[in-house]
Amino acid sequence: MEEPGGDRRAEKRGAVTLVGAGPGDPELLTLKAVKALQSADIILYDDLVSAGVLDFARQEAKRLLVGKKGYGPQVKQAEINALIVSLALQGKHVVRLKGGDPGIFGRAGEEIEACRAAGIPVRVVPGISAAQGAAASLCVSLTHRDHARRLQFVTGHSREGALPDDLDWGAMADPAASTVIYMARATLPGFRAHALAAGLDPATPAVAVLAATRPDEIRLAATIATLPEKLADLPADRPVLVLLGHAFGALLEQAEPAADRRLSGTG
């Protein structure tokens, strides 16, 4: 027979679910994500999560913004890790809600490690990534068989905030690759310089996307030679995703109309 105190201690320990909120459109949430939100005691969410996503959570769940948006002032990751663990040790079901997919440049690994170190059960509910959402919204294939034999996701933003110095520039210059650059705004000029030096064709199509799949989505199509300077035309308070490669070449034919329409807010 187990001791009553032991049962209470076991019941005290909660659980953590890392949930992908998808690229923006609340209708792109998975059923499993909705179930997690409806069973949460507390939801720790990022700035990039659409307000409509939180509408799927149960009304009694506490909501706490932890302010991570990939740039600018934000709650330190170590503080978020500690908060997740503290709440779970109080017996709460903690849902850590992240834009896109938690496992793609979402710092999920650090939060999983913190939970495991504290003996807290943790699971991950994947979401549609920003790259997938942007490609779908643009109505293009990331892996068009005529143009792409490789799909690669890279970050344009290192731990220190600069362009990572260990990117494989030969891979970035591969003419048969589709490359998605996350958090690309500040470092795209440097990315361009390194990639062109490695042999990337300056005429390679490049598309910047902000707020993919949302009503206020903005996209801007150009070439890698000209796109970095064009980013100045985009709102400064949003992270930028860049899709690079010949799989996106058809978008250049409609670049100016699409850019004008999106930037005016009428598209």
Kinemage of the C-alpha trace (Angstrom):
@kinemage 1
@onewidth
@group {chain A} dominant
@subgroup {mainchain}
@vectorlist {calphas} color= white
{ca met a 1} P 0.000 0.000 0.000
{ca glu a 2} L 1.422 3.400 -0.966
{ca glu a 3} L 1.782 6.133 1.599
{ca pro a 4} L -0.802 8.922 1.280
{ca gly a 5} L 1.982 11.507 1.363
{ca gly a 6} L 3.635 9.874 -1.630
{ca asp a 7} L 0.395 10.048 -3.606
{ca arg a 8} L 0.035 13.741 -2.847
{ca arg a 9} L 3.584 14.419 -3.918
{ca ala a 10} L 2.975 12.597 -7.203
{ca glu a 11} L -0.231 14.540 -7.789
{ca lys a 12} L 1.584 17.797 -7.056
{ca arg a 13} L 3.830 17.447 -10.060
{ca gly a 14} L 2.248 18.822 -13.220
{ca ala a 15} L 3.216 18.508 -16.864
{ca val a 16} L 4.404 20.676 -19.724
{ca thr a 17} L 3.249 20.688 -23.340
{ca leu a 18} L 5.154 22.649 -25.964
{ca val a 19} L 2.602 23.582 -28.612
{ca gly a 20} L 3.157 24.935 -32.105
{ca ala a 21} L 0.667 27.714 -32.810
{ca gly a 22} L 1.332 27.607 -36.539
{ca pro a 23} L 2.272 30.527 -38.795
{ca gly a 24} L -0.553 32.868 -37.849
{ca asp a 25} L -3.962 31.867 -39.186
{ca pro a 26} L -5.776 30.274 -36.205
{ca glu a 27} L -7.517 27.830 -38.544
{ca leu a 28} L -4.134 26.202 -39.182
{ca leu a 29} L -3.923 24.923 -35.601
{ca thr a 30} L -3.854 21.150 -35.289
{ca leu a 31} L -6.564 19.285 -33.402
{ca lys a 32} L -3.966 18.145 -30.892
{ca ala a 33} L -2.916 21.745 -30.286
{ca val a 34} L -6.524 22.707 -29.589
{ca lys a 35} L -6.891 19.819 -27.139
{ca ala a 36} L -3.769 20.942 -25.304
{ca leu a 37} L -5.044 24.514 -25.069
{ca gln a 38} L -8.373 23.285 -23.747
{ca ser a 39} L -6.697 21.296 -20.975
{ca ala a 40} L -4.171 23.951 -19.919
{ca asp a 41} L -4.029 25.530 -16.485
{ca ile a 42} L -1.665 28.243 -17.674
{ca ile a 43} L -0.468 29.260 -21.134
{ca leu a 44} L 2.888 30.947 -21.646
{ca tyr a 45} L 2.779 32.469 -25.115
{ca asp a 46} L 5.031 34.509 -27.386
{ca asp a 47} L 4.370 37.829 -29.128
{ca leu a 48} L 4.225 36.061 -32.474
{ca val a 49} L 1.170 34.004 -31.504
{ca ser a 50} L -2.033 35.328 -33.090
{ca ala a 51} L -4.701 36.493 -30.666
{ca gly a 52} L -7.220 34.204 -32.344
{ca val a 53} L -5.192 31.152 -31.353
{ca leu a 54} L -5.766 31.913 -27.674
{ca asp a 55} L -9.520 31.903 -28.289
{ca phe a 56} L -9.282 28.101 -28.476
{ca ala a 57} L -8.017 27.863 -24.889
{ca arg a 58} L -10.360 27.089 -22.035
{ca gln a 59} L -11.628 30.264 -20.387
{ca glu a 60} L -10.259 29.350 -16.963
{ca ala a 61} L -6.683 29.018 -18.206
{ca lys a 62} L -4.365 31.819 -17.153
{ca arg a 63} L -2.552 33.498 -20.035
{ca leu a 64} L 0.919 34.962 -19.599
{ca leu a 65} L 2.844 36.766 -22.348
{ca val a 66} L 6.544 35.962 -22.165
{ca gly a 67} L 7.455 38.333 -24.950
{ca lys a 68} L 9.741 36.411 -27.299
{ca lys a 69} L 9.555 37.683 -30.866
{ca gly a 70} L 13.004 36.885 -32.270
{ca tyr a 71} L 14.295 40.453 -32.009
{ca gly a 72} L 14.236 43.395 -29.602
{ca pro a 73} L 13.605 43.330 -25.829
{ca gln a 74} L 12.271 40.060 -24.524
{ca val a 75} L 12.143 37.779 -21.516
{ca lys a 76} L 15.412 35.885 -21.170
{ca gln a 77} L 15.212 32.206 -22.069
{ca ala a 78} L 16.618 31.151 -18.687
{ca glu a 79} L 13.781 33.021 -16.968
{ca ile a 80} L 11.197 31.288 -19.146
{ca asn a 81} L 12.737 27.900 -18.387
{ca ala a 82} L 12.605 28.611 -14.655
{ca leu a 83} L 8.997 29.803 -14.861
{ca ile a 84} L 7.897 26.699 -16.760
{ca val a 85} L 9.505 24.433 -14.176
{ca ser a 86} L 8.162 26.413 -11.221
{ca leu a 87} L 4.578 26.308 -12.476
{ca ala a 88} L 4.727 22.622 -13.349
{ca leu a 89} L 6.079 21.810 -9.883
{ca gln a 90} L 2.950 23.471 -8.503
{ca gly a 91} L 0.910 20.789 -10.226
{ca lys a 92} L -0.108 22.887 -13.232
{ca his a 93} L -0.516 21.737 -16.802
{ca val a 94} L 1.680 24.335 -18.483
{ca val a 95} L 1.237 24.932 -22.201
{ca arg a 96} L 4.188 26.718 -23.763
{ca leu a 97} L 2.676 28.198 -26.916
{ca lys a 98} L 5.081 29.155 -29.702
{ca gly a 99} L 4.608 30.534 -33.182
{ca gly a 100} L 5.186 28.110 -36.042
{ca asp a 101} L 6.675 24.784 -34.961
{ca pro a 102} L 8.395 24.623 -31.547
{ca gly a 103} L 11.277 22.590 -32.907
{ca ile a 104} L 12.285 24.987 -35.694
{ca phe a 105} L 14.291 27.872 -34.224
{ca gly a 106} L 11.851 27.966 -31.316
{ca arg a 107} L 14.237 27.229 -28.411
{ca ala a 108} L 12.250 24.076 -27.668
{ca gly a 109} L 15.386 22.073 -26.906
{ca glu a 110} L 16.322 24.238 -23.938
{ca glu a 111} L 12.835 24.072 -22.452
{ca ile a 112} L 12.677 20.302 -22.883
{ca glu a 113} L 16.039 19.937 -21.149
{ca ala a 114} L 14.906 22.137 -18.242
{ca cys a 115} L 11.773 20.034 -17.740
{ca arg a 116} L 13.656 16.750 -17.892
{ca ala a 117} L 16.263 18.008 -15.434
{ca ala a 118} L 13.440 18.772 -12.992
{ca gly a 119} L 11.729 15.422 -13.582
{ca ile a 120} L 8.693 17.029 -15.190
{ca pro a 121} L 6.798 15.159 -17.933
{ca val a 122} L 7.052 17.064 -21.203
{ca arg a 123} L 5.644 16.483 -24.673
{ca val a 124} L 5.694 18.387 -27.947
{ca val a 125} L 2.759 19.128 -30.241
{ca pro a 126} L 4.148 20.145 -33.650
{ca gly a 127} L 2.763 23.052 -35.635
{ca ile a 128} L 2.823 24.194 -39.229
{ca ser a 129} L 6.114 26.034 -39.580
{ca ala a 130} L 6.493 29.621 -40.748
{ca ala a 131} L 8.224 28.314 -43.865
{ca gln a 132} L 5.345 25.985 -44.703
{ca gly a 133} L 2.780 28.671 -44.006
{ca ala a 134} L 4.561 31.225 -46.162
{ca ala a 135} L 4.948 28.799 -49.063
{ca ala a 136} L 1.274 27.836 -48.880
{ca ser a 137} L 0.183 31.466 -48.749
{ca leu a 138} L 2.372 32.222 -51.766
{ca cys a 139} L 0.977 29.116 -53.485
{ca val a 140} L 4.433 27.732 -54.249
{ca ser a 141} L 6.179 24.450 -53.527
{ca leu a 142} L 9.320 24.524 -51.409
{ca thr a 143} L 10.564 21.417 -53.213
{ca his a 144} L 9.436 21.872 -56.825
{ca arg a 145} L 11.045 18.929 -58.589
{ca asp a 146} L 12.238 21.073 -61.495
{ca his a 147} L 14.083 23.527 -59.257
{ca ala a 148} L 14.932 22.073 -55.844
{ca arg a 149} L 16.667 18.908 -54.742
{ca arg a 150} L 17.467 20.293 -51.304
{ca leu a 151} L 15.431 22.183 -48.694
{ca gln a 152} L 17.361 23.941 -45.957
{ca phe a 153} L 16.274 26.096 -43.030
{ca val a 154} L 18.857 28.462 -41.553
{ca thr a 155} L 18.790 31.265 -39.014
{ca gly a 156} L 20.007 34.721 -39.877
{ca his a 157} L 20.363 35.556 -36.196
{ca ser a 158} L 23.005 33.988 -33.941
{ca arg a 159} L 22.962 33.906 -30.133
{ca glu a 160} L 24.792 37.241 -30.189
{ca gly a 161} L 22.404 38.732 -32.750
{ca ala a 162} L 24.816 38.678 -35.682
{ca leu a 163} L 24.876 36.543 -38.816
{ca pro a 164} L 26.038 33.041 -37.791
{ca asp a 165} L 29.673 32.576 -38.772
{ca asp a 166} L 29.426 28.826 -39.281
{ca leu a 167} L 26.861 28.589 -42.082
{ca asp a 168} L 27.795 26.295 -44.962
{ca trp a 169} L 28.127 28.894 -47.695
{ca gly a 170} L 28.641 26.291 -50.371
{ca ala a 171} L 25.212 24.896 -49.500
{ca met a 172} L 23.718 28.398 -49.423
{ca ala a 173} L 24.996 28.940 -52.976
{ca asp a 174} L 23.583 25.658 -54.320
{ca pro a 175} L 21.453 26.580 -57.378
{ca ala a 176} L 19.262 23.523 -56.796
{ca ala a 177} L 18.397 24.396 -53.196
{ca ser a 178} L 15.419 26.106 -51.620
{ca thr a 179} L 16.702 28.037 -48.618
{ca val a 180} L 14.506 29.562 -45.927
{ca ile a 181} L 16.198 32.180 -43.766
{ca tyr a 182} L 14.535 32.834 -40.418
{ca met a 183} L 15.011 36.196 -38.649
{ca ala a 184} L 16.650 37.586 -41.752
{ca arg a 185} L 15.990 41.328 -41.560
{ca ala a 186} L 19.173 42.732 -40.014
{ca thr a 187} L 21.677 40.270 -41.441
{ca leu a 188} L 20.465 39.745 -45.017
{ca pro a 189} L 23.113 42.084 -46.508
{ca gly a 190} L 25.843 39.995 -44.902
{ca phe a 191} L 24.153 36.777 -45.982
{ca arg a 192} L 24.045 38.066 -49.553
{ca ala a 193} L 27.725 39.006 -49.528
{ca his a 194} L 28.851 35.597 -48.256
{ca ala a 195} L 26.502 33.640 -50.537
{ca leu a 196} L 27.502 35.575 -53.657
{ca ala a 197} L 31.167 35.120 -52.789
{ca ala a 198} L 30.491 31.378 -52.583
{ca gly a 199} L 29.015 31.389 -56.089
{ca leu a 200} L 25.296 32.105 -55.660
{ca asp a 201} L 23.796 33.630 -58.813
{ca pro a 202} L 22.818 37.245 -57.959
{ca ala a 203} L 19.657 36.773 -60.058
{ca thr a 204} L 18.395 34.033 -57.722
{ca pro a 205} L 14.771 34.790 -56.727
{ca ala a 206} L 14.263 35.872 -53.122
{ca val a 207} L 10.960 36.587 -51.377
{ca ala a 208} L 10.541 38.317 -48.016
{ca val a 209} L 7.373 37.473 -46.092
{ca leu a 210} L 5.970 39.066 -42.946
{ca ala a 211} L 2.939 37.826 -40.994
{ca ala a 212} L 2.448 34.860 -43.318
{ca thr a 213} L -1.134 33.510 -43.524
{ca arg a 214} L -2.559 36.468 -41.575
{ca pro a 215} L -4.878 39.159 -42.991
{ca asp a 216} L -2.045 41.710 -42.766
{ca glu a 217} L 0.497 39.504 -44.530
{ca ile a 218} L 3.139 41.329 -46.553
{ca arg a 219} L 5.356 39.775 -49.213
{ca leu a 220} L 8.070 41.325 -51.344
{ca ala a 221} L 9.683 39.478 -54.263
{ca ala a 222} L 13.015 40.443 -55.813
{ca thr a 223} L 16.410 38.853 -56.411
{ca ile a 224} L 19.004 38.192 -53.748
{ca ala a 225} L 21.054 41.014 -55.294
{ca thr a 226} L 18.355 43.616 -54.590
{ca leu a 227} L 16.165 42.292 -51.771
{ca pro a 228} L 18.254 43.424 -48.757
{ca glu a 229} L 17.809 47.116 -49.632
{ca lys a 230} L 14.095 46.631 -50.320
{ca leu a 231} L 13.526 45.408 -46.745
{ca ala a 232} L 13.611 49.051 -45.658
{ca asp a 233} L 10.143 49.369 -47.249
{ca leu a 234} L 8.687 46.848 -44.800
{ca pro a 235} L 7.376 47.554 -41.277
{ca ala a 236} L 10.269 47.543 -38.817
{ca asp a 237} L 8.397 45.849 -35.970
{ca arg a 238} L 7.977 42.438 -37.623
{ca pro a 239} L 10.378 39.528 -38.095
{ca val a 240} L 11.197 38.735 -41.705
{ca leu a 241} L 11.277 35.303 -43.320
{ca val a 242} L 13.150 35.032 -46.624
{ca leu a 243} L 12.582 32.271 -49.177
{ca leu a 244} L 15.513 31.945 -51.546
{ca gly a 245} L 15.812 29.794 -54.664
{ca his a 246} L 14.630 29.129 -58.192
{ca ala a 247} L 11.511 27.368 -56.885
{ca phe a 248} L 10.177 30.875 -56.230
{ca gly a 249} L 11.006 32.310 -59.658
{ca ala a 250} L 7.396 32.595 -60.807
{ca leu a 251} L 6.765 35.106 -58.027
{ca leu a 252} L 9.085 37.630 -59.681
{ca glu a 253} L 6.591 38.053 -62.532
{ca gln a 254} L 4.050 39.472 -60.102
{ca ala a 255} L 6.477 41.051 -57.638
{ca glu a 256} L 5.541 44.702 -57.988
{ca pro a 257} L 1.734 44.307 -57.978
{ca ala a 258} L 1.907 41.922 -55.020
{ca ala a 259} L 4.241 44.195 -53.086
{ca asp a 260} L 2.153 47.302 -53.747
{ca arg a 261} L -1.054 45.537 -52.807
{ca arg a 262} L 0.308 44.068 -49.581
{ca leu a 263} L 2.133 47.203 -48.467
{ca ser a 264} L -0.995 49.300 -48.954
{ca gly a 265} L -2.977 46.956 -46.750
{ca thr a 266} L -5.604 46.291 -49.385
{ca gly a 267} L -4.611 42.736 -50.244
